[in-house]
Amino acid sequence: MLSFLGSSLSRPLLDNIDPILRRARDAGRVLLALDFDGTLSPIAARPEAAVLPRATASALAGLAARGDVTVAILSGRSVADIRRRLGLDCVYAGNHGLEIEGPGISFRHPEAVLRLPALFNACVDIDTALDGIGGAFVERKGLSCTVHFRQVPDAFHDQVRSAVELSTRPYATCLDIVPALKAWEIRPRVAWDKGAAVRFVLRHIEGSQPLVICAGDDAGDESMFEAVPDAVSIHVGNGNGTAARYSVANPAGMAAFLERLRFA
């Protein structure tokens, strides 16, 4: 299972924005690698209810239109889902980077594809085990799935965890259980994460190596923060227990940063 490896308390992003913008201008090219839920869009009670705020959508569209910026959205959602919500001409890395689509890129992790039968069977077993636990449900996303329990009373959280662990035990050699925010991620057991996806995208960017600016709010985003040592890494949340250099309180703060970056 993943855990926050954490460093010292990160610095407030908006209080340090001017030197970051100078780095972006001096670099001449930027790769903007962004999580979606909890980073660009506020966390919703159910995945389908998530909405990208208008100010964030405007800033992203402006950045994606720039010739010196590559926008990459790295999400636990599927590529089809995240593309439908943003509608930008950019790079989409879905299922924590197991599938990546964009200009000149079409990738599905081959080992993850081989583990799809185990994932399918695990989802069926988890559905059965969760029957009777109100508010818990399985979100199927193609190359991974998420067990959500945000709407489950606290007294039943351990019951959800036990159901997930017992249901996936027969597939332990093929699948991993990864903790998320009020959720459990079920992913193919492969040596791949969002950090690997960022490095993959970097290899497909033509020209000089860009400054990487990456942002996320969850444990699954920590691999992005560690993938490129000199990146401008941003944790959306309180900034405790993260490898990110900077932190911003919420998606609204992230939108303010993107708007400033848009005109840097």
C-alpha positions as a Markdown table, in Angstrom:
| # | Residue | x | y | z |
|---|---|---|---|---|
| 1 | Met | 0.0 | 0.0 | 0.0 |
| 2 | Leu | 1.1 | 3.6 | -0.6 |
| 3 | Ser | 1.8 | 6.0 | 2.2 |
| 4 | Phe | 2.8 | 9.6 | 2.4 |
| 5 | Leu | 6.6 | 9.7 | 2.6 |
| 6 | Gly | 6.4 | 13.3 | 3.6 |
| 7 | Ser | 8.9 | 16.0 | 4.1 |
| 8 | Ser | 9.0 | 19.2 | 6.1 |
| 9 | Leu | 6.0 | 21.5 | 6.0 |
| 10 | Ser | 5.6 | 22.8 | 2.4 |
| 11 | Arg | 5.6 | 26.5 | 1.7 |
| 12 | Pro | 2.4 | 28.4 | 0.8 |
| 13 | Leu | 2.1 | 28.5 | -2.9 |
| 14 | Leu | 0.4 | 31.9 | -3.4 |
| 15 | Asp | 3.0 | 33.6 | -1.1 |
| 16 | Asn | 5.8 | 32.3 | -3.3 |
| 17 | Ile | 4.2 | 32.7 | -6.7 |
| 18 | Asp | 6.5 | 35.4 | -8.1 |
| 19 | Pro | 9.7 | 33.2 | -8.1 |
| 20 | Ile | 7.7 | 30.3 | -9.5 |
| 21 | Leu | 6.5 | 32.5 | -12.4 |
| 22 | Arg | 10.0 | 33.7 | -13.0 |
| 23 | Arg | 11.2 | 30.1 | -13.3 |
| 24 | Ala | 8.4 | 29.4 | -15.8 |
| 25 | Arg | 9.4 | 32.4 | -17.9 |
| 26 | Asp | 13.1 | 31.5 | -17.7 |
| 27 | Ala | 12.5 | 27.8 | -18.6 |
| 28 | Gly | 10.8 | 28.8 | -21.9 |
| 29 | Arg | 8.6 | 25.7 | -21.8 |
| 30 | Val | 6.3 | 24.2 | -19.1 |
| 31 | Leu | 4.7 | 20.8 | -18.5 |
| 32 | Leu | 1.7 | 21.3 | -16.3 |
| 33 | Ala | 0.8 | 17.9 | -14.7 |
| 34 | Leu | -2.4 | 18.1 | -12.8 |
| 35 | Asp | -4.7 | 15.8 | -10.8 |
| 36 | Phe | -8.4 | 16.5 | -11.2 |
| 37 | Asp | -10.6 | 15.6 | -8.2 |
| 38 | Gly | -9.6 | 17.6 | -5.1 |
| 39 | Thr | -7.1 | 19.6 | -7.2 |
| 40 | Leu | -8.9 | 21.2 | -10.1 |
| 41 | Ser | -12.4 | 20.3 | -9.0 |
| 42 | Pro | -13.8 | 20.2 | -5.4 |
| 43 | Ile | -14.4 | 16.7 | -4.1 |
| 44 | Ala | -18.0 | 15.7 | -4.7 |
| 45 | Ala | -20.1 | 13.2 | -2.8 |
| 46 | Arg | -20.2 | 10.9 | -5.9 |
| 47 | Pro | -17.7 | 10.9 | -8.8 |
| 48 | Glu | -20.3 | 11.8 | -11.4 |
| 49 | Ala | -21.3 | 14.9 | -9.5 |
| 50 | Ala | -17.8 | 16.5 | -9.8 |
| 51 | Val | -17.8 | 19.9 | -11.7 |
| 52 | Leu | -14.9 | 21.9 | -12.9 |
| 53 | Pro | -15.3 | 25.5 | -11.7 |
| 54 | Arg | -15.7 | 28.1 | -14.5 |
| 55 | Ala | -12.6 | 30.0 | -13.5 |
| 56 | Thr | -10.4 | 26.9 | -13.5 |
| 57 | Ala | -11.8 | 25.8 | -16.9 |
| 58 | Ser | -11.0 | 29.3 | -18.3 |
| 59 | Ala | -7.4 | 29.3 | -17.0 |
| 60 | Leu | -6.8 | 25.8 | -18.3 |
| 61 | Ala | -8.1 | 26.6 | -21.7 |
| 62 | Gly | -5.8 | 29.6 | -21.9 |
| 63 | Leu | -2.8 | 27.6 | -20.8 |
| 64 | Ala | -3.6 | 24.7 | -23.2 |
| 65 | Ala | -3.7 | 27.2 | -26.1 |
| 66 | Arg | -0.2 | 28.5 | -25.4 |
| 67 | Gly | 2.5 | 27.0 | -27.6 |
| 68 | Asp | 5.0 | 26.9 | -24.7 |
| 69 | Val | 2.8 | 25.0 | -22.3 |
| 70 | Thr | 1.9 | 21.3 | -22.3 |
| 71 | Val | -1.2 | 20.5 | -20.2 |
| 72 | Ala | -1.4 | 16.9 | -18.9 |
| 73 | Ile | -4.3 | 15.8 | -16.7 |
| 74 | Leu | -3.3 | 12.8 | -14.5 |
| 75 | Ser | -6.4 | 11.3 | -12.9 |
| 76 | Gly | -7.7 | 8.2 | -11.2 |
| 77 | Arg | -10.6 | 8.5 | -13.6 |
| 78 | Ser | -10.6 | 6.9 | -17.0 |
| 79 | Val | -9.3 | 8.9 | -20.0 |
| 80 | Ala | -12.8 | 8.9 | -21.5 |
| 81 | Asp | -14.3 | 10.3 | -18.3 |
| 82 | Ile | -11.8 | 13.0 | -17.8 |
| 83 | Arg | -11.7 | 14.1 | -21.4 |
| 84 | Arg | -15.5 | 14.4 | -21.4 |
| 85 | Arg | -15.3 | 16.7 | -18.3 |
| 86 | Leu | -12.6 | 19.0 | -19.7 |
| 87 | Gly | -12.9 | 18.9 | -23.4 |
| 88 | Leu | -9.4 | 20.3 | -23.9 |
| 89 | Asp | -6.8 | 19.5 | -26.6 |
| 90 | Cys | -4.2 | 18.2 | -24.1 |
| 91 | Val | -2.7 | 15.0 | -22.7 |
| 92 | Tyr | -4.9 | 12.8 | -20.6 |
| 93 | Ala | -3.5 | 10.2 | -18.3 |
| 94 | Gly | -6.3 | 8.1 | -16.8 |
| 95 | Asn | -6.3 | 5.3 | -14.3 |
| 96 | His | -3.3 | 6.8 | -12.5 |
| 97 | Gly | -1.4 | 6.8 | -15.7 |
| 98 | Leu | -2.1 | 3.3 | -16.9 |
| 99 | Glu | -3.6 | 4.8 | -20.0 |
| 100 | Ile | -2.4 | 8.0 | -21.7 |
| 101 | Glu | -3.8 | 9.7 | -24.8 |
| 102 | Gly | -2.7 | 13.0 | -26.4 |
| 103 | Pro | -1.0 | 14.5 | -29.4 |
| 104 | Gly | 1.3 | 11.8 | -30.7 |
| 105 | Ile | 0.6 | 9.5 | -27.7 |
| 106 | Ser | -1.6 | 6.4 | -27.4 |
| 107 | Phe | -0.6 | 4.1 | -24.5 |
| 108 | Arg | -2.2 | 1.4 | -22.4 |
| 109 | His | 0.1 | -0.4 | -20.0 |
| 110 | Pro | 0.4 | -3.9 | -21.4 |
| 111 | Glu | 0.8 | -5.7 | -18.1 |
| 112 | Ala | -2.3 | -3.9 | -16.7 |
| 113 | Val | -4.3 | -5.1 | -19.7 |
| 114 | Leu | -3.3 | -8.7 | -18.9 |
| 115 | Arg | -4.7 | -8.4 | -15.4 |
| 116 | Leu | -8.1 | -7.2 | -16.5 |
| 117 | Pro | -9.8 | -10.6 | -15.9 |
| 118 | Ala | -8.6 | -10.6 | -12.2 |
| 119 | Leu | -9.9 | -7.0 | -11.9 |
| 120 | Phe | -13.3 | -7.9 | -13.3 |
| 121 | Asn | -13.7 | -10.8 | -11.0 |
| 122 | Ala | -12.6 | -8.8 | -8.0 |
| 123 | Cys | -15.2 | -6.1 | -8.8 |
| 124 | Val | -17.9 | -8.7 | -8.9 |
| 125 | Asp | -16.8 | -10.1 | -5.5 |
| 126 | Ile | -16.5 | -6.7 | -3.9 |
| 127 | Asp | -20.0 | -5.8 | -5.1 |
| 128 | Thr | -21.4 | -8.9 | -3.4 |
| 129 | Ala | -19.4 | -8.2 | -0.2 |
| 130 | Leu | -20.7 | -4.6 | 0.0 |
| 131 | Asp | -24.3 | -5.6 | -0.3 |
| 132 | Gly | -26.1 | -4.1 | 2.6 |
| 133 | Ile | -23.6 | -1.4 | 3.4 |
| 134 | Gly | -25.5 | 1.8 | 2.5 |
| 135 | Gly | -23.4 | 4.4 | 0.6 |
| 136 | Ala | -20.6 | 2.1 | -0.4 |
| 137 | Phe | -20.2 | 1.3 | -4.1 |
| 138 | Val | -17.7 | 0.2 | -6.8 |
| 139 | Glu | -16.8 | 2.6 | -9.6 |
| 140 | Arg | -15.5 | 0.6 | -12.6 |
| 141 | Lys | -12.9 | 2.6 | -14.7 |
| 142 | Gly | -11.6 | 0.1 | -17.2 |
| 143 | Leu | -8.0 | -0.5 | -16.0 |
| 144 | Ser | -8.8 | 0.0 | -12.3 |
| 145 | Cys | -11.7 | 0.4 | -10.0 |
| 146 | Thr | -12.5 | 2.5 | -6.9 |
| 147 | Val | -14.5 | 1.5 | -3.8 |
| 148 | His | -16.1 | 4.7 | -2.5 |
| 149 | Phe | -17.3 | 5.0 | 1.1 |
| 150 | Arg | -17.6 | 8.8 | 1.6 |
| 151 | Gln | -21.3 | 8.4 | 2.3 |
| 152 | Val | -20.9 | 5.5 | 4.7 |
| 153 | Pro | -21.2 | 6.2 | 8.4 |
| 154 | Asp | -17.9 | 6.1 | 10.3 |
| 155 | Ala | -19.0 | 3.1 | 12.3 |
| 156 | Phe | -19.0 | 1.0 | 9.1 |
| 157 | His | -15.7 | 2.0 | 7.6 |
| 158 | Asp | -13.9 | -1.0 | 9.0 |
| 159 | Gln | -16.5 | -3.2 | 7.6 |
| 160 | Val | -15.9 | -1.7 | 4.1 |
| 161 | Arg | -12.2 | -2.2 | 4.5 |
| 162 | Ser | -12.6 | -5.9 | 5.5 |
| 163 | Ala | -15.0 | -6.5 | 2.6 |
| 164 | Val | -12.4 | -5.1 | 0.1 |
| 165 | Glu | -9.5 | -7.0 | 1.6 |
| 166 | Leu | -11.3 | -10.3 | 1.8 |
| 167 | Ser | -12.7 | -10.0 | -1.7 |
| 168 | Thr | -9.4 | -9.2 | -3.3 |
| 169 | Arg | -7.3 | -11.8 | -1.4 |
| 170 | Pro | -7.7 | -14.4 | -4.2 |
| 171 | Tyr | -6.2 | -12.0 | -6.6 |
| 172 | Ala | -3.4 | -10.8 | -4.4 |
| 173 | Thr | -0.7 | -11.7 | -7.0 |
| 174 | Cys | -2.4 | -9.5 | -9.6 |
| 175 | Leu | -4.0 | -6.6 | -7.8 |
| 176 | Asp | -3.0 | -3.9 | -5.3 |
| 177 | Ile | -5.3 | -2.2 | -2.8 |
| 178 | Val | -4.3 | 1.5 | -2.4 |
| 179 | Pro | -5.8 | 3.9 | 0.1 |
| 180 | Ala | -7.3 | 7.1 | -1.1 |
| 181 | Leu | -9.5 | 9.9 | 0.4 |
| 182 | Lys | -12.6 | 8.0 | 1.7 |
| 183 | Ala | -12.0 | 5.3 | -1.0 |
| 184 | Trp | -9.9 | 2.2 | -1.8 |
| 185 | Glu | -8.3 | 2.0 | -5.2 |
| 186 | Ile | -8.0 | -1.5 | -6.8 |
| 187 | Arg | -5.2 | -1.4 | -9.4 |
| 188 | Pro | -3.3 | -4.0 | -11.4 |
| 189 | Arg | -0.1 | -4.9 | -9.7 |
| 190 | Val | 2.4 | -3.3 | -12.1 |
| 191 | Ala | 5.4 | -1.1 | -11.6 |
| 192 | Trp | 3.7 | 2.1 | -12.7 |
| 193 | Asp | 2.2 | 5.2 | -11.1 |
| 194 | Lys | 1.6 | 8.9 | -11.8 |
| 195 | Gly | 5.3 | 9.6 | -11.5 |
| 196 | Ala | 6.1 | 7.1 | -14.2 |
| 197 | Ala | 3.4 | 8.6 | -16.3 |
| 198 | Val | 4.9 | 12.1 | -15.9 |
| 199 | Arg | 8.3 | 10.8 | -17.1 |
| 200 | Phe | 6.6 | 9.0 | -20.0 |
| 201 | Val | 5.0 | 12.3 | -21.1 |
| 202 | Leu | 8.3 | 14.1 | -20.7 |
| 203 | Arg | 9.9 | 11.7 | -23.2 |
| 204 | His | 7.2 | 12.6 | -25.8 |
| 205 | Ile | 7.6 | 16.4 | -25.6 |
| 206 | Glu | 9.6 | 17.7 | -28.5 |
| 207 | Gly | 12.3 | 20.4 | -28.0 |
| 208 | Ser | 14.0 | 21.4 | -24.8 |
| 209 | Gln | 13.1 | 19.8 | -21.5 |
| 210 | Pro | 10.4 | 21.9 | -19.8 |
| 211 | Leu | 9.9 | 23.0 | -16.3 |
| 212 | Val | 7.5 | 20.6 | -14.6 |
| 213 | Ile | 4.8 | 22.0 | -12.5 |
| 214 | Cys | 2.7 | 19.2 | -10.9 |
| 215 | Ala | -0.2 | 19.4 | -8.4 |
| 216 | Gly | -2.3 | 16.9 | -6.5 |
| 217 | Asp | -4.2 | 16.3 | -3.3 |
| 218 | Asp | -3.9 | 12.6 | -2.5 |
| 219 | Ala | -1.4 | 9.9 | -1.6 |
| 220 | Gly | -1.4 | 8.7 | -5.3 |
| 221 | Asp | 0.0 | 12.1 | -6.3 |
| 222 | Glu | 3.1 | 11.8 | -4.2 |
| 223 | Ser | 4.9 | 9.8 | -6.9 |
| 224 | Met | 4.5 | 12.9 | -9.2 |
| 225 | Phe | 6.2 | 15.1 | -6.6 |
| 226 | Glu | 9.2 | 12.7 | -6.4 |
| 227 | Ala | 9.5 | 11.9 | -10.2 |
| 228 | Val | 11.3 | 15.1 | -11.2 |
| 229 | Pro | 13.6 | 16.4 | -8.4 |
| 230 | Asp | 13.5 | 20.0 | -9.6 |
| 231 | Ala | 9.8 | 20.2 | -10.3 |
| 232 | Val | 7.5 | 22.9 | -8.8 |
| 233 | Ser | 5.4 | 20.4 | -6.8 |
| 234 | Ile | 2.1 | 21.5 | -5.2 |
| 235 | His | 0.0 | 19.7 | -2.7 |
| 236 | Val | -3.6 | 20.8 | -2.5 |
| 237 | Gly | -4.6 | 20.7 | 1.1 |
| 238 | Asn | -2.8 | 21.5 | 4.4 |
| 239 | Gly | 0.7 | 20.7 | 3.2 |
| 240 | Asn | 1.5 | 18.2 | 6.0 |
| 241 | Gly | 3.1 | 14.9 | 5.3 |
| 242 | Thr | 3.9 | 15.5 | 1.6 |
| 243 | Ala | 7.0 | 15.6 | -0.5 |
| 244 | Ala | 5.6 | 18.6 | -2.4 |
| 245 | Arg | 7.5 | 21.9 | -2.1 |
| 246 | Tyr | 4.4 | 24.1 | -2.0 |
| 247 | Ser | 0.9 | 23.8 | -0.8 |
| 248 | Val | -2.4 | 25.6 | -1.5 |
| 249 | Ala | -5.5 | 25.2 | 0.6 |
| 250 | Asn | -8.1 | 24.2 | -2.0 |
| 251 | Pro | -9.0 | 24.0 | -5.7 |
| 252 | Ala | -10.0 | 27.7 | -5.6 |
| 253 | Gly | -6.4 | 28.6 | -4.6 |
| 254 | Met | -5.2 | 26.3 | -7.4 |
| 255 | Ala | -7.4 | 28.2 | -9.9 |
| 256 | Ala | -5.9 | 31.5 | -8.7 |
| 257 | Phe | -2.4 | 30.1 | -9.4 |
| 258 | Leu | -3.3 | 28.8 | -12.8 |
| 259 | Glu | -4.8 | 32.2 | -13.8 |
| 260 | Arg | -1.5 | 34.0 | -12.8 |
| 261 | Leu | 0.5 | 31.3 | -14.7 |
| 262 | Arg | -1.7 | 31.8 | -17.7 |
| 263 | Phe | -0.4 | 35.3 | -18.2 |
| 264 | Ala | 3.2 | 34.8 | -17.0 |
